[in-house]
Amino acid sequence: MVVTAATSSQRVILPNISWQTFETILAEMGDNRATRLAYDHGTLEIMTPLMPHEHNKRLIEKLIDNLAEELNLNLKSTGSVTCKRPDLLRGVEPDSSFYIQNEPLMRHKQHLDLTQDPPPDLVIEVDYTSASVDRMPIYLALGIVEVWRYDEPVMQIYQLREGVYVPCDVSPTFANLPLTTEIPRFLQESLKIGEIPMIRSFRGWVRQQSGFFVE
């Protein structure tokens, strides 16, 4: 067992864990917990986020909600839902996840089964560089189309194209807006003016970029 600590999270690495043991740990932990798990061919990482991690994650979720509303997109928020495929021996719980393109298909679903259901259209990873298990190969194997990674103050957007992740300056999901530069700027602004004024400012920026007028 390896224990690591970062400014935003605490992590435990367990090697040589069978898939059955991984499933047992998931069942015993239940859904009402703060920990995030990642499993890749026998290596299990258990991460407990601390306040800076959760603060940035929730702010990004709020910005996504506002993006969807301003751009008239429907979405289904699925949070840190466990995304797993036993046939691939891979599983992961993202910091946050969303169905957008596949929202109509998943709207009434109460349980996720990736052997039948599509994976989330967008996942968020915060403070990615402190992770001990590389989640990108897991997301690639699961077929996640878009991944946002935020390691303060840098944000990266990756889109799945022809079997590989390609870094993008804009988000193909959200009207090709330049979010890699703007989301970090607004997150930093929230530290100066507070969350609600920042979100109000962000909405105004989205409207301007989208051809709307702020009343």
Residue frames as a rotation matrix with the C-alpha (Angstrom) as fourth column:
MET 1
0.578 0.816 0.000 0.00
0.816 -0.578 0.000 0.00
0.000 0.000 -1.000 0.00
VAL 2
-0.637 -0.728 0.252 1.27
0.736 -0.672 -0.079 3.47
0.227 0.135 0.964 -0.92
VAL 3
0.457 0.744 -0.487 -0.12
0.837 -0.545 -0.048 6.60
-0.301 -0.386 -0.872 0.74
THR 4
-0.606 -0.608 0.513 0.41
0.737 -0.672 0.073 10.00
0.301 0.422 0.855 -0.86
ALA 5
0.212 0.639 -0.740 -0.73
0.765 -0.579 -0.281 13.47
-0.608 -0.506 -0.612 0.11
ALA 6
-0.508 -0.293 0.810 -1.23
0.730 -0.645 0.225 16.63
0.457 0.706 0.541 -1.91
THR 7
-0.993 0.100 -0.058 -2.54
-0.056 -0.850 -0.524 20.07
-0.102 -0.518 0.849 -1.07
SER 8
-0.413 0.891 -0.185 -5.95
-0.898 -0.366 0.245 19.18
0.151 0.268 0.952 -2.46
SER 9
0.641 0.660 -0.391 -6.35
-0.601 0.749 0.278 15.45
0.476 0.057 0.877 -1.77
GLN 10
-0.191 -0.628 0.754 -5.14
-0.834 0.509 0.212 12.36
-0.517 -0.588 -0.622 0.03
ARG 11
0.420 0.287 -0.861 -4.55
-0.821 0.524 -0.225 9.14
0.387 0.801 0.456 -1.89
VAL 12
0.032 -0.367 0.929 -4.05
-0.556 0.766 0.322 5.46
-0.830 -0.527 -0.180 -1.15
ILE 13
0.066 -0.107 -0.992 -2.67
-0.950 0.296 -0.095 3.14
0.304 0.949 -0.082 -3.84
LEU 14
0.207 0.074 0.976 -3.42
-0.533 0.845 0.049 -0.60
-0.821 -0.530 0.214 -3.58
PRO 15
-0.402 -0.405 -0.821 -1.62
-0.913 0.243 0.327 -2.93
0.067 0.881 -0.468 -6.04
ASN 16
-0.921 -0.083 -0.380 -2.67
-0.148 0.978 0.144 -6.42
0.360 0.189 -0.914 -7.10
ILE 17
-0.521 0.832 0.188 -6.40
-0.411 -0.052 -0.910 -5.91
-0.748 -0.552 0.369 -6.52
SER 18
-0.818 0.281 0.502 -8.69
0.541 0.673 0.505 -8.26
-0.196 0.684 -0.702 -8.43
TRP 19
-0.716 0.636 0.287 -11.77
-0.205 -0.585 0.785 -7.01
0.667 0.503 0.550 -10.24
GLN 20
0.122 0.789 -0.602 -13.96
0.508 0.471 0.721 -8.92
0.852 -0.394 -0.344 -7.81
THR 21
-0.252 -0.285 -0.925 -12.26
0.958 -0.209 -0.196 -7.20
-0.137 -0.935 0.326 -4.88
PHE 22
-0.993 -0.078 0.092 -12.75
0.100 -0.960 0.263 -3.83
0.068 0.270 0.960 -6.58
GLU 23
-0.310 0.950 0.041 -16.46
-0.065 -0.065 0.996 -4.57
0.948 0.306 0.082 -6.97
THR 24
0.157 0.327 -0.932 -16.64
0.854 0.429 0.294 -5.66
0.496 -0.842 -0.212 -3.31
ILE 25
-0.686 -0.474 -0.552 -14.97
0.685 -0.677 -0.269 -2.42
-0.246 -0.562 0.790 -2.17
LEU 26
-0.852 0.437 0.287 -17.44
-0.163 -0.745 0.647 -0.40
0.497 0.505 0.706 -4.26
ALA 27
0.032 0.933 -0.358 -20.38
0.233 0.342 0.911 -2.25
0.972 -0.113 -0.206 -2.72
GLU 28
0.044 -0.061 -0.997 -19.10
0.980 0.198 0.031 -1.92
0.195 -0.978 0.069 0.83
MET 29
-0.880 -0.413 -0.234 -18.33
0.448 -0.885 -0.123 1.79
-0.157 -0.214 0.964 0.46
GLY 30
0.097 0.994 -0.044 -21.75
0.839 -0.105 -0.534 2.54
-0.535 0.014 -0.845 -1.02
ASP 31
0.120 0.061 0.991 -22.74
0.842 -0.534 -0.069 5.69
0.525 0.843 -0.115 -2.87
ASN 32
0.904 0.304 0.302 -22.86
0.108 -0.844 0.526 8.16
0.414 -0.443 -0.795 0.03
ARG 33
0.460 -0.838 -0.293 -19.15
0.723 0.162 0.672 8.94
-0.516 -0.521 0.680 0.34
ALA 34
0.751 -0.261 -0.607 -16.58
-0.359 -0.933 -0.043 11.58
-0.555 0.250 -0.794 -0.52
THR 35
-0.187 -0.928 0.323 -13.90
-0.148 0.351 0.924 9.22
-0.971 0.125 -0.203 -1.85
ARG 36
0.613 0.248 -0.750 -13.19
-0.770 -0.022 -0.637 8.71
-0.175 0.968 0.178 -5.57
LEU 37
0.250 -0.489 0.836 -11.91
-0.025 0.860 0.510 5.40
-0.968 -0.148 0.202 -6.93
ALA 38
0.448 -0.173 -0.877 -9.91
-0.894 -0.092 -0.439 4.57
-0.005 0.981 -0.196 -10.04
TYR 39
0.326 -0.270 0.906 -9.05
-0.169 0.927 0.336 1.02
-0.930 -0.262 0.257 -11.11
ASP 40
0.552 -0.226 -0.802 -6.74
-0.832 -0.085 -0.549 -0.01
0.056 0.970 -0.235 -13.93
HIS 41
0.476 -0.336 -0.813 -5.73
-0.238 0.840 -0.487 -3.64
0.847 0.425 0.320 -14.43
GLY 42
0.330 -0.258 -0.908 -5.21
0.703 0.710 0.054 -4.48
0.631 -0.656 0.415 -10.77
THR 43
-0.792 -0.588 -0.163 -4.10
0.559 -0.594 -0.578 -1.10
0.244 -0.549 0.799 -9.41
LEU 44
0.331 0.943 -0.036 -6.66
0.816 -0.267 0.512 0.69
0.473 -0.198 -0.858 -7.24
GLU 45
-0.834 -0.483 0.267 -6.42
0.302 -0.804 -0.513 4.32
0.462 -0.347 0.816 -6.21
ILE 46
0.267 0.868 -0.419 -8.67
0.931 -0.120 0.345 5.68
0.249 -0.482 -0.840 -3.43
MET 47
-0.697 -0.501 0.512 -8.68
0.442 -0.863 -0.244 9.47
0.564 0.056 0.824 -3.33
THR 48
0.188 0.710 -0.679 -10.20
0.968 -0.251 0.005 11.65
-0.167 -0.658 -0.734 -0.62
PRO 49
-0.058 -0.217 0.974 -10.55
0.586 -0.798 -0.143 15.25
0.808 0.563 0.174 -1.87
LEU 50
-0.443 -0.128 -0.887 -9.87
0.823 -0.450 -0.346 18.21
-0.355 -0.884 0.305 0.39
MET 51
0.259 0.747 -0.613 -11.49
0.460 -0.653 -0.602 21.66
-0.850 -0.126 -0.512 0.30
PRO 52
-0.325 -0.366 -0.872 -9.49
-0.509 -0.710 0.487 23.31
-0.797 0.602 0.045 -2.55
HIS 53
-0.990 -0.035 0.133 -10.32
0.078 0.653 0.753 20.37
-0.114 0.756 -0.644 -4.81
GLU 54
-0.328 0.944 0.043 -14.01
0.909 0.328 -0.257 20.37
-0.257 -0.045 -0.965 -3.97
HIS 55
0.060 0.315 -0.947 -14.24
0.145 -0.942 -0.304 24.17
-0.988 -0.119 -0.102 -4.25
ASN 56
-0.626 -0.363 -0.690 -12.85
-0.582 -0.370 0.724 24.24
-0.518 0.855 0.021 -7.78
LYS 57
-0.932 0.297 0.210 -14.88
0.362 0.810 0.461 21.21
-0.033 0.506 -0.862 -8.82
ARG 58
-0.116 0.971 -0.210 -18.16
0.854 -0.011 -0.520 22.71
-0.508 -0.239 -0.828 -7.70
LEU 59
-0.039 0.052 -0.998 -17.40
-0.222 -0.974 -0.043 26.07
-0.974 0.220 0.049 -9.27
ILE 60
-0.892 -0.306 -0.331 -16.68
-0.388 0.145 0.910 24.38
-0.231 0.941 -0.248 -12.61
GLU 61
-0.663 0.728 0.173 -19.96
0.739 0.674 -0.006 22.46
-0.121 0.124 -0.985 -12.29
LYS 62
0.119 0.726 -0.678 -21.80
0.468 -0.643 -0.606 25.75
-0.876 -0.245 -0.416 -11.78
LEU 63
-0.366 -0.317 -0.875 -20.14
-0.549 -0.686 0.478 27.24
-0.752 0.655 0.077 -14.83
ILE 64
-0.996 0.047 0.073 -21.16
0.085 0.664 0.743 24.22
-0.014 0.746 -0.666 -16.90
ASP 65
-0.266 0.959 -0.098 -24.74
0.849 0.185 -0.495 24.59
-0.457 -0.215 -0.863 -15.70
ASN 66
0.183 0.308 -0.933 -24.71
-0.004 -0.949 -0.314 28.23
-0.983 0.061 -0.173 -16.77
LEU 67
-0.773 -0.475 -0.420 -23.12
-0.447 -0.061 0.892 27.39
-0.450 0.878 -0.165 -20.12
ALA 68
-0.826 0.494 0.272 -25.86
0.562 0.760 0.326 24.87
-0.046 0.422 -0.906 -20.82
GLU 69
0.062 0.907 -0.417 -28.60
0.725 -0.328 -0.605 27.31
-0.685 -0.265 -0.678 -19.83
GLU 70
0.005 -0.104 -0.995 -27.22
-0.308 -0.946 0.097 30.21
-0.951 0.306 -0.037 -21.87
LEU 71
-0.780 -0.383 -0.495 -26.62
-0.581 0.150 0.800 28.01
-0.232 0.911 -0.340 -24.93
ASN 72
0.194 0.979 -0.067 -30.00
-0.966 0.178 -0.189 26.30
-0.173 0.102 0.980 -24.60
LEU 73
-0.382 -0.366 -0.849 -28.51
-0.469 0.868 -0.163 22.85
0.796 0.336 -0.503 -24.10
ASN 74
0.758 0.583 0.291 -30.10
-0.573 0.384 0.724 20.17
0.311 -0.716 0.625 -21.97
LEU 75
-0.347 -0.890 -0.294 -27.90
-0.537 0.446 -0.716 18.09
0.769 -0.091 -0.633 -19.71
LYS 76
0.857 0.446 -0.259 -28.02
-0.051 0.573 0.818 15.35
0.513 -0.687 0.514 -17.13
SER 77
0.057 -0.838 0.543 -25.54
-0.891 -0.288 -0.352 15.78
0.451 -0.464 -0.763 -14.28
THR 78
0.753 0.196 -0.628 -24.15
-0.031 0.964 0.264 12.44
0.657 -0.179 0.732 -13.13
GLY 79
0.761 -0.383 0.524 -21.49
-0.644 -0.348 0.681 13.64
-0.078 -0.856 -0.511 -10.70
SER 80
-0.315 -0.941 0.123 -18.92
-0.940 0.327 0.096 11.05
-0.131 -0.085 -0.988 -9.66
VAL 81
0.743 0.661 0.106 -20.90
-0.626 0.742 -0.237 8.11
-0.236 0.110 0.966 -11.02
THR 82
-0.091 -0.777 0.622 -18.84
-0.305 0.617 0.726 4.91
-0.948 -0.124 -0.293 -11.21
CYS 83
0.614 0.159 -0.773 -17.91
-0.788 0.066 -0.612 4.27
-0.046 0.985 0.166 -14.84
LYS 84
-0.268 -0.719 0.641 -16.66
-0.653 0.625 0.428 0.70
-0.708 -0.304 -0.637 -15.17
ARG 85
0.531 0.321 -0.784 -16.25
-0.794 0.511 -0.328 -2.10
0.296 0.797 0.526 -17.68
PRO 86
0.519 -0.332 0.787 -15.35
-0.438 0.687 0.579 -5.54
-0.734 -0.646 0.211 -16.30
ASP 87
0.856 -0.185 0.484 -14.34
0.476 0.647 -0.595 -6.74
-0.203 0.740 0.642 -19.76
LEU 88
0.577 -0.662 0.478 -11.72
0.043 -0.560 -0.827 -3.95
0.815 0.498 -0.295 -19.86
LEU 89
0.240 -0.419 -0.876 -10.65
0.945 0.307 0.112 -4.32
0.222 -0.855 0.469 -16.21
ARG 90
-0.827 -0.470 0.308 -11.02
0.417 -0.881 -0.223 -0.58
0.376 -0.056 0.925 -15.84
GLY 91
0.331 0.928 -0.170 -13.19
0.862 -0.225 0.454 1.68
0.384 -0.297 -0.874 -13.74
VAL 92
-0.800 -0.588 0.120 -13.14
0.510 -0.772 -0.378 5.29
0.315 -0.241 0.918 -12.63
GLU 93
0.348 0.844 -0.409 -15.15
0.927 -0.375 0.016 7.84
-0.140 -0.385 -0.912 -10.68
PRO 94
-0.284 -0.472 0.834 -14.59
0.642 -0.740 -0.201 11.28
0.712 0.479 0.514 -12.23
ASP 95
-0.928 -0.025 -0.371 -14.80
0.300 -0.638 -0.709 14.43
-0.219 -0.770 0.600 -10.18
SER 96
-0.133 0.935 -0.329 -17.88
-0.334 -0.355 -0.873 15.27
-0.933 -0.006 0.359 -12.22
SER 97
-0.906 -0.118 0.407 -19.63
0.308 0.477 0.824 14.01
-0.291 0.871 -0.395 -15.34
PHE 98
-0.237 0.818 -0.525 -22.43
-0.497 -0.566 -0.658 15.05
-0.835 0.105 0.540 -17.68
TYR 99
-0.394 0.259 0.882 -24.62
0.813 0.546 0.203 13.69
-0.429 0.797 -0.425 -20.44
ILE 100
-0.363 0.232 -0.902 -25.30
-0.302 -0.945 -0.121 16.37
-0.881 0.229 0.414 -23.04
GLN 101
-0.602 0.118 -0.790 -25.46
-0.785 0.095 0.612 14.88
0.147 0.988 0.035 -26.54
ASN 102
-0.653 0.315 -0.689 -26.85
0.132 0.943 0.306 11.65
0.746 0.109 -0.657 -25.06
GLU 103
-0.903 0.314 0.292 -29.04
-0.398 -0.364 -0.842 13.38
-0.159 -0.877 0.454 -22.48
PRO 104
-0.009 0.976 -0.216 -32.34
-0.985 0.028 0.171 12.28
0.173 0.215 0.961 -24.13
LEU 105
0.082 -0.023 -0.996 -31.19
-0.250 0.967 -0.043 8.66
0.965 0.252 0.074 -24.06
MET 106
-0.596 -0.478 -0.645 -30.10
0.466 0.449 -0.763 8.80
0.654 -0.755 -0.044 -20.40
ARG 107
-0.456 0.401 0.795 -32.72
-0.502 -0.853 0.142 11.18
0.735 -0.334 0.590 -18.99
HIS 108
0.507 0.795 0.334 -34.77
-0.758 0.226 0.612 8.53
0.410 -0.563 0.717 -17.19
LYS 109
0.228 -0.500 -0.836 -31.94
0.178 0.865 -0.469 6.15
0.957 -0.042 0.286 -16.35
GLN 110
0.859 0.087 0.504 -31.34
-0.467 -0.271 0.842 5.50
0.210 -0.959 -0.192 -12.65
HIS 111
0.518 -0.721 0.460 -28.35
-0.010 0.533 0.846 3.19
-0.855 -0.443 0.269 -13.02
LEU 112
0.417 -0.477 -0.774 -25.37
-0.897 -0.354 -0.265 3.23
-0.147 0.805 -0.575 -15.37
ASP 113
0.462 -0.286 0.839 -24.32
0.152 0.958 0.243 0.07
-0.874 0.016 0.486 -17.18
LEU 114
0.071 -0.520 -0.851 -21.55
-0.753 -0.588 0.296 0.80
-0.654 0.620 -0.433 -19.68
THR 115
-0.786 -0.234 0.571 -22.00
0.145 0.829 0.540 -2.58
-0.600 0.507 -0.618 -21.31
GLN 116
-0.108 0.831 0.545 -25.31
0.978 0.187 -0.092 -1.18
-0.179 0.523 -0.833 -22.60
ASP 117
0.814 0.466 -0.347 -25.34
0.457 -0.882 -0.113 2.60
-0.359 -0.067 -0.931 -22.00
PRO 118
0.454 -0.682 0.573 -23.12
0.388 -0.428 -0.817 5.24
0.802 0.593 0.070 -23.60
PRO 119
-0.259 -0.594 -0.762 -20.44
0.965 -0.124 -0.231 6.74
0.042 -0.795 0.605 -21.36
PRO 120
0.443 0.375 -0.814 -20.83
0.481 -0.866 -0.138 10.33
-0.757 -0.331 -0.564 -20.14
ASP 121
0.756 -0.096 0.648 -20.26
0.587 -0.339 -0.735 12.91
0.291 0.936 -0.200 -22.85
LEU 122
0.228 -0.658 0.718 -18.08
-0.264 -0.751 -0.605 15.10
0.937 -0.051 -0.345 -20.63
VAL 123
0.650 -0.090 -0.755 -16.01
0.712 0.417 0.564 14.39
0.264 -0.904 0.335 -17.53
ILE 124
0.640 -0.408 0.651 -14.11
-0.427 -0.893 -0.140 16.77
0.639 -0.189 -0.746 -15.26
GLU 125
0.444 -0.590 -0.674 -10.85
0.821 0.569 0.044 16.05
0.357 -0.574 0.737 -13.46
VAL 126
0.855 -0.137 0.500 -9.54
-0.276 -0.937 0.214 18.60
0.439 -0.321 -0.839 -10.95
ASP 127
0.355 -0.820 0.448 -5.90
-0.871 -0.118 0.476 18.76
-0.338 -0.560 -0.757 -9.77
TYR 128
0.934 0.171 -0.315 -5.08
-0.311 0.822 -0.477 16.01
0.177 0.544 0.820 -12.23
THR 129
0.236 -0.938 -0.256 -1.29
-0.458 0.125 -0.880 16.01
0.857 0.325 -0.400 -11.86
SER 130
-0.343 -0.353 0.870 -1.48
-0.939 0.122 -0.321 14.76
0.007 -0.928 -0.374 -8.26
ALA 131
0.739 0.665 0.110 -3.22
-0.660 0.747 -0.081 11.57
-0.136 -0.013 0.991 -9.38
SER 132
-0.244 -0.838 0.489 -1.21
-0.657 0.514 0.552 8.37
-0.714 -0.186 -0.675 -9.07
VAL 133
-0.274 0.248 0.929 -3.33
0.598 0.801 -0.037 6.35
-0.753 0.545 -0.368 -11.50
ASP 134
-0.922 -0.096 -0.374 -3.44
-0.215 -0.677 0.703 7.91
-0.321 0.729 0.604 -14.97
ARG 135
-0.162 0.968 0.190 -7.13
0.074 0.204 -0.976 8.31
-0.984 -0.144 -0.105 -15.70
MET 136
-0.073 0.152 -0.986 -6.76
-0.859 -0.512 -0.015 9.30
-0.507 0.845 0.168 -19.35
PRO 137
-0.859 -0.216 -0.464 -6.18
-0.450 0.752 0.482 5.72
0.245 0.623 -0.743 -20.62
ILE 138
-0.745 0.662 0.081 -9.23
0.441 0.580 -0.685 4.67
-0.500 -0.475 -0.724 -18.60
TYR 139
0.022 0.770 -0.637 -11.39
-0.230 -0.617 -0.753 7.39
-0.973 0.163 0.163 -20.14
LEU 140
-0.402 -0.245 -0.882 -10.03
-0.900 -0.070 0.430 6.52
-0.167 0.967 -0.192 -23.57
ALA 141
-0.997 0.011 -0.079 -10.90
-0.002 0.988 0.157 2.83
0.080 0.157 -0.984 -23.12
LEU 142
-0.465 0.879 -0.108 -14.40
0.523 0.174 -0.834 3.74
-0.714 -0.445 -0.540 -21.93
GLY 143
-0.369 0.279 0.887 -14.95
0.894 -0.154 0.421 6.04
0.254 0.948 -0.192 -24.91
ILE 144
0.285 0.408 -0.868 -15.40
0.643 -0.752 -0.142 9.36
-0.711 -0.518 -0.477 -23.08
VAL 145
0.500 -0.009 0.866 -15.61
0.829 -0.283 -0.482 11.94
0.249 0.959 -0.134 -25.87
GLU 146
0.263 -0.371 0.891 -14.51
-0.028 -0.926 -0.377 15.06
0.964 0.075 -0.254 -23.96
VAL 147
0.370 -0.263 -0.891 -12.32
0.910 0.296 0.290 15.44
0.188 -0.918 0.349 -20.85
TRP 148
0.587 -0.230 0.776 -11.58
-0.206 -0.970 -0.131 18.64
0.783 -0.083 -0.616 -18.97
ARG 149
0.259 -0.579 -0.773 -8.53
0.904 0.428 -0.018 18.66
0.341 -0.694 0.634 -16.69
TYR 150
0.666 -0.019 0.745 -8.02
-0.145 -0.984 0.104 21.55
0.732 -0.177 -0.658 -14.29
ASP 151
0.252 -0.683 -0.686 -4.76
0.957 0.283 0.070 21.81
0.146 -0.674 0.725 -12.39
GLU 152
0.926 0.320 -0.201 -4.88
0.353 -0.923 0.156 25.30
-0.136 -0.216 -0.967 -10.94
PRO 153
-0.128 0.711 -0.692 -4.33
-0.265 -0.697 -0.667 27.63
-0.956 0.098 0.277 -12.71
VAL 154
-0.767 -0.265 -0.584 -4.18
-0.619 0.072 0.782 25.60
-0.165 0.962 -0.219 -15.96
MET 155
0.189 0.846 0.498 -7.14
-0.338 0.532 -0.776 24.04
-0.922 -0.022 0.387 -17.71
GLN 156
-0.845 -0.429 -0.319 -6.94
-0.464 0.290 0.837 21.61
-0.267 0.855 -0.444 -20.63
ILE 157
0.339 0.939 0.059 -9.68
-0.671 0.285 -0.684 20.26
-0.659 0.192 0.727 -22.88
TYR 158
-0.822 -0.564 0.086 -9.24
-0.371 0.643 0.670 16.94
-0.433 0.519 -0.737 -24.68
GLN 159
0.317 0.901 -0.298 -11.52
-0.852 0.133 -0.506 15.62
-0.416 0.414 0.810 -27.41
LEU 160
-0.139 -0.285 0.948 -11.57
0.033 0.956 0.292 12.01
-0.990 0.072 -0.124 -28.57
ARG 161
0.532 0.232 -0.814 -10.76
-0.770 -0.267 -0.579 11.84
-0.351 0.936 0.037 -32.28
GLU 162
0.560 -0.255 -0.788 -9.95
-0.527 0.624 -0.576 8.67
0.640 0.738 0.215 -34.21
GLY 163
0.698 -0.148 -0.700 -9.00
0.409 0.886 0.220 6.74
0.588 -0.440 0.679 -31.10
VAL 164
-0.400 -0.841 -0.363 -6.76
0.849 -0.192 -0.492 9.35
0.344 -0.505 0.791 -29.42
TYR 165
0.553 0.512 -0.657 -7.25
0.732 -0.675 0.090 12.41
-0.398 -0.530 -0.749 -27.24
VAL 166
-0.180 -0.528 0.830 -6.45
0.805 -0.564 -0.184 15.67
0.565 0.635 0.527 -29.00
PRO 167
-0.420 0.007 -0.908 -5.91
0.711 -0.619 -0.333 18.85
-0.564 -0.785 0.255 -26.93
CYS 168
0.037 0.539 0.841 -8.23
0.847 -0.464 0.260 21.69
0.531 0.703 -0.474 -27.90
ASP 169
-0.946 -0.317 0.076 -8.24
0.250 -0.856 -0.453 25.40
0.209 -0.409 0.888 -27.12
VAL 170
-0.502 0.851 0.157 -12.02
-0.837 -0.523 0.159 25.46
0.217 -0.052 0.975 -27.30
SER 171
-0.628 0.382 0.678 -14.87
-0.185 0.773 -0.607 23.22
-0.756 -0.506 -0.415 -26.20
PRO 172
-0.938 0.304 -0.166 -16.66
-0.111 0.191 0.975 21.46
0.329 0.933 -0.146 -29.08
THR 173
-0.462 0.804 -0.375 -19.58
0.878 0.474 -0.067 20.81
0.124 -0.360 -0.925 -26.75
PHE 174
0.264 0.537 -0.801 -20.12
0.704 -0.675 -0.220 24.45
-0.659 -0.506 -0.557 -25.84
ALA 175
0.936 0.346 0.072 -20.16
0.291 -0.638 -0.713 26.42
-0.200 0.688 -0.697 -29.10
ASN 176
0.312 -0.910 0.273 -16.36
0.817 0.111 -0.565 26.26
0.484 0.400 0.778 -29.45
LEU 177
0.918 0.010 0.396 -15.93
-0.175 -0.887 0.428 28.83
0.355 -0.462 -0.812 -26.70
PRO 178
0.041 -0.996 -0.080 -12.31
-0.119 0.075 -0.990 29.44
0.992 0.050 -0.116 -25.54
LEU 179
0.862 0.487 0.141 -12.87
-0.200 0.070 0.977 27.91
0.466 -0.870 0.158 -22.11
THR 180
0.429 -0.756 -0.495 -9.27
0.816 0.559 -0.147 26.83
0.387 -0.341 0.857 -21.46
THR 181
-0.655 -0.662 0.365 -8.34
0.459 -0.732 -0.503 30.47
0.600 -0.162 0.783 -20.92
GLU 182
-0.286 0.615 0.735 -11.61
-0.401 -0.773 0.491 31.88
0.870 -0.154 0.468 -19.63
ILE 183
0.673 0.577 -0.463 -12.62
0.162 0.496 0.853 29.35
0.722 -0.649 0.241 -16.97
PRO 184
-0.049 -0.728 -0.684 -9.33
0.964 0.146 -0.224 29.75
0.262 -0.670 0.694 -15.04
ARG 185
-0.784 -0.232 0.575 -9.74
0.187 -0.973 -0.137 33.51
0.591 0.000 0.806 -15.29
PHE 186
0.095 0.906 0.412 -13.24
-0.430 -0.336 0.838 33.40
0.898 -0.256 0.358 -13.85
LEU 187
0.572 0.049 -0.819 -12.21
0.584 0.677 0.448 30.97
0.576 -0.735 0.359 -11.10
GLN 188
-0.513 -0.813 -0.277 -9.49
0.817 -0.363 -0.447 33.38
0.263 -0.456 0.850 -10.05
GLU 189
-0.595 0.365 0.716 -11.96
-0.165 -0.927 0.336 36.27
0.786 0.082 0.612 -10.23
SER 190
0.452 0.835 -0.314 -14.23
0.139 0.282 0.949 34.45
0.881 -0.472 0.011 -7.75
LEU 191
0.025 -0.532 -0.846 -11.48
0.967 0.229 -0.115 34.73
0.255 -0.815 0.520 -5.13
LYS 192
-0.910 -0.397 0.123 -11.66
0.373 -0.911 -0.177 38.51
0.183 -0.115 0.976 -5.46
ILE 193
-0.699 0.683 0.211 -15.36
-0.615 -0.725 0.310 39.24
0.364 0.087 0.927 -5.85
GLY 194
-0.418 0.557 0.718 -17.09
-0.526 0.496 -0.691 36.05
-0.741 -0.666 0.086 -4.63
GLU 195
-0.763 0.060 0.644 -18.90
0.373 0.854 0.363 33.23
-0.528 0.517 -0.674 -6.40
ILE 196
0.208 0.963 0.171 -22.25
0.738 -0.039 -0.673 34.83
-0.642 0.266 -0.719 -7.24
PRO 197
0.539 -0.046 -0.841 -20.82
-0.380 -0.904 -0.194 38.00
-0.752 0.424 -0.505 -8.81
MET 198
-0.591 -0.803 -0.079 -18.33
-0.477 0.268 0.837 35.86
-0.651 0.532 -0.542 -10.72
ILE 199
-0.543 0.457 0.705 -21.08
0.632 0.775 -0.015 33.63
-0.553 0.437 -0.709 -12.09
ARG 200
0.567 0.753 -0.335 -23.08
0.375 -0.597 -0.709 36.70
-0.734 0.276 -0.621 -13.09
SER 201
0.155 -0.619 -0.770 -20.03
-0.682 -0.631 0.369 38.03
-0.714 0.468 -0.520 -14.92
PHE 202
-0.777 -0.449 0.442 -19.49
-0.072 0.760 0.646 34.65
-0.626 0.470 -0.623 -16.58
ARG 203
0.010 0.868 0.497 -23.06
0.741 0.327 -0.586 34.57
-0.671 0.374 -0.640 -17.86
GLY 204
0.671 0.214 -0.710 -22.57
-0.161 -0.893 -0.420 38.01
-0.724 0.396 -0.564 -19.37
TRP 205
-0.338 -0.879 -0.336 -19.40
-0.665 -0.029 0.746 36.85
-0.666 0.476 -0.575 -21.09
VAL 206
-0.653 0.155 0.741 -21.15
0.418 0.890 0.183 33.78
-0.631 0.429 -0.646 -22.55
ARG 207
0.452 0.892 0.011 -23.98
0.550 -0.268 -0.791 35.96
-0.703 0.364 -0.612 -23.88
GLN 208
0.429 -0.361 -0.828 -21.52
-0.579 -0.813 0.055 38.32
-0.694 0.456 -0.558 -25.54
GLN 209
-0.653 -0.752 0.095 -19.61
-0.447 0.483 0.753 35.44
-0.612 0.449 -0.651 -27.11
SER 210
-0.597 0.500 0.627 -22.83
0.604 0.795 -0.059 33.86
-0.528 0.344 -0.777 -28.32
GLY 211
-0.810 0.232 0.539 -24.24
0.357 -0.535 0.766 36.99
0.466 0.813 0.350 -29.89
PHE 212
0.256 0.902 -0.347 -26.67
0.891 -0.082 0.446 37.79
0.374 -0.424 -0.825 -27.09
PHE 213
-0.244 -0.256 0.935 -27.04
-0.075 -0.957 -0.281 41.16
0.967 -0.139 0.214 -25.39
VAL 214
-0.643 -0.012 -0.766 -26.82
0.742 0.240 -0.626 41.59
0.191 -0.971 -0.145 -21.65
GLU 215
0.309 0.844 0.439 -29.89
0.572 -0.534 0.623 43.39
0.760 0.059 -0.647 -20.37
